[in-house]
Each structure stands twice: as C-alpha cells, then as structure tokens.
Amino acid sequence: MNNTLKKLVTAGFGLAAIAEEKGRKLLKEAMQKGAVPEAKAKKLYAEYLAKAKKQQAELARMAEAELKKGLGKLHEVASGGLKDLEKELKKHTAPKAAKKTKKTKKRK
C-alpha cells in the first residue's frame, strides 16, 4: 500500500506541475493575442497558482491521513500476529519444560 500511495501522490504532484505549466502557456498566448491585458493575466495566473497549491496541500493531507490509517492497520495485524506466535510458542515450550521437571524428579 505504501508504494502505491507514494506513486499516487507523485502522480498527483506531476499532474499539478503539468497543469501549472499549461495554465501559464494559455495565459501567455492570450496576452500575445491581446485577448487579456498583461496585468489581468498575471492576476489570473497568481489566483490559479494559489488554487493549485491549496489543492496540492489538500492532496498531501489526504495522502498522509490514508498512510497513517494503513500503517495503523498494519501495526494491528503485526501485533496480532506476534501475539498469536507468542501463544503458539508458549503451547509448545511449556509442556516440554514441565516434562523435564517431572523426569528430573523421577530420577532422584
């Protein structure tokens, strides 16, 4: 899960960078054609960047929350598995220790 999540976050940031570049190019073309004044284009681009950064931060927050949730579940599974293993080891080691003690007493 960790690797998949990491890939998704990386892809998300990659897409954001592509979108940022495309937005910049679109505004530049609009300015060159005279469709948008330079001041307006700069303002639109700044708003666009602010929105993109906010979305990136939200994506990072969501990814971190999911990662924590997944790691918590992994810890639960690992802890449960260790407890089960300890129980099994006790089952197999406890009778042998008792048998050795009994044999020792019989020899005396």
Residue pairs with C-beta under 8 A, 6 or more apart in sequence:
1 70
1 74
2 67
2 70
2 71
5 63
5 66
5 67
5 70
8 63
9 59
9 60
9 63
12 56
12 59
12 63
13 56
13 59
16 52
16 55
16 56
16 59
19 52
20 48
20 49
20 52
23 45
23 48
23 52
24 45
27 36
27 41
27 44
27 45
27 48
28 41
30 36
30 41
31 37
31 38
31 41
36 44
